[in-house]
């Protein structure tokens, strides 16, 4: 089974409309998902270069949403030395001397649950074989009847650059948008968490008046961490309602509990009175660790870790 969200690097670059304008993909062995959208019958092309005998792994997925129930595009591989297999759509452009392999989109009975995002999707096609010749290959997505959102899985070697790892939380939001969710719907758990947290603090005026910038930063870091954990649970329940059970639920639960744990820790450190417990210098050290953990575990959608780092450098002791 191909797992498309965070086991693969998410890439949001629409394919070109012809082999000449195909979106180039470097290092096709690196696992990634190329998220895009088909408009009508116009195909989308991606290009990559491989040597003879190298492994080529491809897949095609579509989101689980009402608009995509009848959307079953085909995945077409175009390259040197390929035997012609399958019927190529009329609008498909094939460079001279190239062969084609058509992988017809076939919707599975139930959607697949993916634990890292979390999300659900239908897997329509898969290919895993060795390149018959060296050269430039093209992966094309085509549909003869309608348009819709799709994802092309390319590669098999799981690896992330530092930037790709740090941007995962933002790409999670883009994946939910690709699924058809509105931004308001996506941010609902976080928004409710922030609203409830701020309201609880403001209702205790004596607590709010005693807040310095460090305590506000630490408190909001905790609320963002906590909101991320609740968002994981929210998205997990949505995805499970659309897909079959998967052991990857354990991954989602771990990420959710980790985010909630970071949030509770940050809130306890922020709300604890200065006269008790952790000394200010130690609090700063702890918040630095919370910020690093937030980046590592994709908690707080980047804002939480930034606020935690801010709490780590601001003075906690009030001037008298």
C-alpha positions as CSV (number, residue, x, y, z in Angstrom):
1,X,0.0,0.0,0.0
2,X,1.2,3.5,-0.8
3,X,0.9,6.0,2.0
4,X,0.7,9.5,0.6
5,X,0.8,12.3,3.2
6,X,3.7,12.6,5.4
7,X,5.6,9.3,4.6
8,X,5.9,11.1,1.3
9,X,6.9,14.8,0.9
10,X,3.8,16.8,-0.2
11,X,4.3,18.9,-3.2
12,X,1.8,21.4,-4.5
13,X,2.8,22.1,-8.1
14,X,0.3,21.7,-10.9
15,X,1.5,19.6,-13.8
16,X,2.1,21.1,-17.3
17,X,-0.4,20.8,-20.1
18,X,2.0,19.1,-22.5
19,X,5.3,17.1,-22.4
20,X,7.1,20.3,-23.4
21,X,5.7,22.2,-20.4
22,X,5.7,19.2,-17.9
23,X,6.6,20.0,-14.3
24,X,10.2,18.6,-13.8
25,X,10.7,16.5,-10.7
26,X,14.3,16.0,-9.4
27,X,15.4,12.8,-7.7
28,X,12.4,10.6,-8.7
29,X,13.4,8.0,-6.1
30,X,12.5,10.4,-3.3
31,X,9.0,9.7,-2.1
32,X,6.5,12.5,-2.6
33,X,2.9,13.3,-3.5
34,X,2.3,15.8,-6.3
35,X,-1.1,17.3,-5.5
36,X,-2.9,18.9,-8.4
37,X,-6.2,19.5,-10.2
38,X,-7.6,18.5,-13.5
39,X,-9.8,21.0,-15.4
40,X,-12.0,19.2,-17.7
41,X,-10.3,16.9,-20.1
42,X,-6.9,18.6,-20.2
43,X,-4.2,16.2,-19.0
44,X,-1.4,17.1,-16.6
45,X,2.3,16.1,-17.1
46,X,5.2,15.6,-14.8
47,X,8.7,14.7,-16.1
48,X,11.6,13.0,-14.4
49,X,14.9,11.4,-15.6
50,X,16.0,7.9,-14.7
51,X,18.7,5.5,-15.7
52,X,18.1,2.0,-17.2
53,X,17.3,-0.5,-14.5
54,X,16.3,2.1,-11.9
55,X,13.1,1.5,-9.9
56,X,10.1,3.6,-10.9
57,X,7.2,3.8,-8.3
58,X,4.0,5.6,-9.3
59,X,0.6,5.9,-7.8
60,X,-2.6,7.9,-8.3
61,X,-5.0,9.0,-5.5
62,X,-8.1,11.2,-5.3
63,X,-9.7,12.7,-2.2
64,X,-12.8,11.4,-0.5
65,X,-15.4,14.0,-1.2
66,X,-18.8,14.2,-2.8
67,X,-17.4,16.0,-5.9
68,X,-14.9,13.2,-6.6
69,X,-17.2,10.2,-6.4
70,X,-17.4,9.9,-10.1
71,X,-13.9,11.2,-10.8
72,X,-11.6,8.3,-11.7
73,X,-8.7,9.6,-13.8
74,X,-6.1,7.4,-15.4
75,X,-2.4,7.4,-14.8
76,X,-0.2,7.2,-17.9
77,X,3.5,6.6,-18.0
78,X,5.3,7.8,-21.1
79,X,8.9,6.9,-21.7
80,X,11.7,5.3,-23.9
81,X,11.6,1.6,-24.3
82,X,8.1,1.2,-22.9
83,X,5.8,-1.3,-24.7
84,X,2.4,0.3,-25.6
85,X,-0.1,-1.0,-23.1
86,X,-3.7,0.3,-22.9
87,X,-5.7,2.8,-24.8
88,X,-4.2,6.3,-24.8
89,X,-6.8,9.2,-24.6
90,X,-7.1,11.3,-27.7
91,X,-5.8,14.4,-26.1
92,X,-2.7,12.8,-24.8
93,X,0.6,13.9,-26.4
94,X,3.3,11.3,-26.8
95,X,6.8,12.3,-27.9
96,X,8.0,10.5,-31.1
97,X,9.6,7.1,-30.3
98,X,8.2,6.9,-26.8
99,X,5.9,4.1,-25.6
100,X,3.0,4.4,-23.1
101,X,1.7,2.3,-20.2
102,X,-1.9,3.2,-19.2
103,X,-2.9,2.4,-15.7
104,X,-6.7,2.8,-15.7
105,X,-8.1,4.4,-12.6
106,X,-10.1,1.8,-10.5
107,X,-11.7,3.0,-7.3
108,X,-11.3,0.6,-4.3
109,X,-14.4,-0.4,-2.3
110,X,-13.4,1.7,0.7
111,X,-11.1,4.6,1.2
112,X,-7.7,4.3,2.9
113,X,-6.9,6.0,6.2
114,X,-3.6,7.8,6.5
115,X,-2.4,8.5,10.0
116,X,0.2,11.3,9.8
117,X,-2.0,14.0,8.3
118,X,-4.6,12.4,9.2
119,X,-6.7,12.1,6.0
120,X,-8.5,9.6,3.8
121,X,-8.2,9.0,0.1
122,X,-9.1,6.5,-2.7
123,X,-6.1,4.8,-4.4
124,X,-6.8,4.4,-8.1
125,X,-3.6,3.0,-9.6
126,X,-0.2,1.8,-8.8
127,X,3.0,0.9,-10.7
128,X,6.3,-0.4,-9.5
129,X,8.9,-1.6,-12.0
130,X,12.4,-1.0,-13.5
131,X,13.0,1.5,-16.2
132,X,13.7,-0.3,-19.5
133,X,15.9,2.5,-20.9
134,X,17.7,5.6,-19.7
135,X,16.0,8.9,-20.4
136,X,13.3,11.3,-19.5
137,X,9.9,9.8,-18.5
138,X,6.6,11.5,-18.2
139,X,3.8,10.8,-15.7
140,X,0.4,12.1,-17.0
141,X,-3.0,12.3,-15.3
142,X,-5.9,12.2,-17.7
143,X,-9.7,12.0,-17.5
144,X,-12.1,11.8,-20.4
145,X,-15.3,13.0,-18.6
146,X,-14.7,15.5,-15.8
147,X,-12.1,17.3,-13.7
148,X,-11.2,17.1,-10.0
149,X,-8.4,17.0,-7.5
150,X,-5.7,14.3,-7.7
151,X,-2.4,13.2,-6.2
152,X,0.4,11.5,-8.1
153,X,2.7,9.4,-5.9
154,X,6.2,9.3,-7.1
155,X,9.2,7.6,-5.5
156,X,9.9,5.1,-2.7
157,X,12.8,6.5,-0.6
158,X,11.5,8.4,2.4
159,X,13.6,11.5,3.2
160,X,12.9,15.1,4.2
161,X,15.0,18.2,4.0
162,X,14.9,20.4,7.1
163,X,12.6,22.9,5.3
164,X,10.3,20.2,4.1
165,X,10.0,18.9,7.7
166,X,9.3,22.3,9.2
167,X,6.7,23.1,6.6
168,X,4.7,19.9,7.2
169,X,2.1,21.6,9.5
170,X,1.4,24.2,6.8
171,X,1.1,21.5,4.1
172,X,-1.3,19.7,6.3
173,X,-3.7,22.6,5.9
174,X,-3.2,22.5,2.2
175,X,-3.9,18.8,2.1
176,X,-7.2,19.4,3.9
177,X,-8.0,22.1,1.4
178,X,-7.2,19.6,-1.4
179,X,-9.7,17.3,0.2
180,X,-12.4,20.0,-0.1
181,X,-12.5,21.3,3.4
182,X,-13.0,25.0,4.0
183,X,-10.4,27.0,5.9
184,X,-13.0,27.9,8.6
185,X,-13.7,24.2,9.0
186,X,-10.0,23.3,9.3
187,X,-9.3,26.0,11.9
188,X,-12.4,25.3,14.0
189,X,-10.7,23.2,16.7
190,X,-7.8,25.7,17.1
191,X,-10.1,28.7,17.0
192,X,-12.3,27.2,19.8
193,X,-9.3,26.4,21.9
194,X,-7.9,29.9,21.6
195,X,-11.2,31.5,22.3
196,X,-11.9,29.3,25.4
197,X,-8.4,29.8,26.7
198,X,-8.4,33.6,26.4
199,X,-12.0,33.8,27.8
200,X,-10.9,31.7,30.9
201,X,-8.0,34.1,31.5
202,X,-9.9,37.3,31.1
203,X,-12.7,36.1,33.4
204,X,-10.1,36.1,36.2
205,X,-9.0,39.8,36.0
206,X,-6.5,39.5,38.7
207,X,-4.7,36.7,36.7
208,X,-4.8,38.7,33.5
209,X,-3.4,41.9,35.0
210,X,-0.4,39.9,36.4
211,X,0.6,38.6,32.9
212,X,3.8,39.9,31.5
213,X,4.8,39.3,27.8
214,X,6.6,36.1,28.7
215,X,3.5,34.6,30.3
216,X,1.3,35.7,27.4
217,X,3.7,34.1,24.9
218,X,3.9,30.9,27.0
219,X,0.2,30.7,27.4
220,X,-0.6,31.2,23.7
221,X,2.1,28.6,22.8
222,X,0.3,26.2,25.1
223,X,-3.1,27.0,23.5
224,X,-1.7,26.5,20.0
225,X,-0.1,23.2,21.0
226,X,-3.4,22.1,22.6
227,X,-5.4,23.2,19.6
228,X,-3.2,21.2,17.3
229,X,-3.8,18.1,19.3
230,X,-7.6,18.6,19.2
231,X,-7.3,19.2,15.5
232,X,-5.6,15.8,15.0
233,X,-8.5,14.2,16.8
234,X,-11.1,16.2,14.8
235,X,-9.5,15.3,11.5
236,X,-9.1,11.7,12.6
237,X,-12.8,11.3,13.3
238,X,-13.7,13.0,10.0
239,X,-11.3,10.6,8.0
240,X,-12.5,7.5,9.8
241,X,-16.1,8.3,9.0
242,X,-15.0,8.2,5.3
243,X,-12.6,5.2,5.3
244,X,-12.0,1.8,6.7
245,X,-10.2,1.1,10.0
246,X,-6.4,1.2,9.9
247,X,-3.6,0.5,12.4
248,X,-2.3,4.0,11.5
249,X,-4.8,5.4,14.0
250,X,-2.0,4.7,16.5
251,X,0.2,7.3,14.7
252,X,-2.6,9.9,14.9
253,X,-3.3,9.3,18.5
254,X,0.4,9.6,19.3
255,X,0.7,12.9,17.5
256,X,-2.5,14.2,19.2
257,X,-1.4,13.2,22.7
258,X,2.1,14.6,22.1
259,X,0.6,18.0,21.1
260,X,-1.9,18.0,24.0
261,X,1.0,17.1,26.4
262,X,3.1,20.0,25.1
263,X,0.1,22.3,25.5
264,X,-0.7,21.3,29.0
265,X,3.0,21.6,30.1
266,X,3.3,25.1,28.5
267,X,0.0,26.2,30.2
268,X,1.1,24.9,33.6
269,X,4.5,26.7,33.3
270,X,2.8,29.9,32.2
271,X,0.0,30.0,34.7
272,X,2.0,29.0,37.8
273,X,2.6,31.9,40.1
274,X,6.1,33.3,40.2
275,X,6.4,32.7,43.9
276,X,6.0,29.0,43.5
277,X,7.6,26.1,41.6
278,X,10.0,26.6,38.7
279,X,12.5,29.4,38.7
280,X,12.4,31.9,35.8
281,X,15.7,30.8,34.3
282,X,14.6,27.2,34.4
283,X,11.2,28.2,32.8
284,X,13.1,29.7,29.9
285,X,15.1,26.5,29.4
286,X,11.9,24.4,29.5
287,X,10.1,26.6,26.9
288,X,13.1,26.3,24.6
289,X,12.7,22.6,24.8
290,X,9.0,22.8,24.2
291,X,9.6,24.9,21.1
292,X,12.1,22.3,19.7
293,X,9.6,19.4,20.6
294,X,6.8,21.4,18.8
295,X,8.9,21.6,15.6
296,X,9.8,17.9,15.8
297,X,6.2,16.7,16.4
298,X,4.5,19.3,14.1
299,X,2.6,20.8,17.0
300,X,1.3,24.3,17.1
301,X,1.3,24.8,13.3
302,X,4.7,26.6,13.6
303,X,3.1,29.5,15.6
304,X,3.2,27.5,18.8
305,X,6.9,26.7,18.6
306,X,7.7,30.4,17.7
307,X,5.8,31.6,20.8
308,X,7.5,29.0,22.9
309,X,10.9,30.3,21.8
310,X,9.7,33.8,22.5
311,X,8.8,32.8,26.0
312,X,12.3,31.3,26.3
313,X,14.0,34.6,25.7
314,X,11.7,37.1,27.4
315,X,12.2,37.9,31.1
316,X,9.7,36.1,33.4
317,X,10.4,38.0,36.7
318,X,8.4,41.2,37.0
319,X,10.2,44.4,37.8
320,X,9.4,45.7,41.3
